[in-house]
């Protein structure tokens, strides 16, 4: 997936949305682990 971005290949909207959601989840997990 990172390789695709590096080559400048356009991602379809669904994939972009999935990536954004994944980043949000990771951010939430990071906050949770920091607060624990």
Order of alpha helices (4+ residues) and beta strands (2+ residues): alpha-alpha
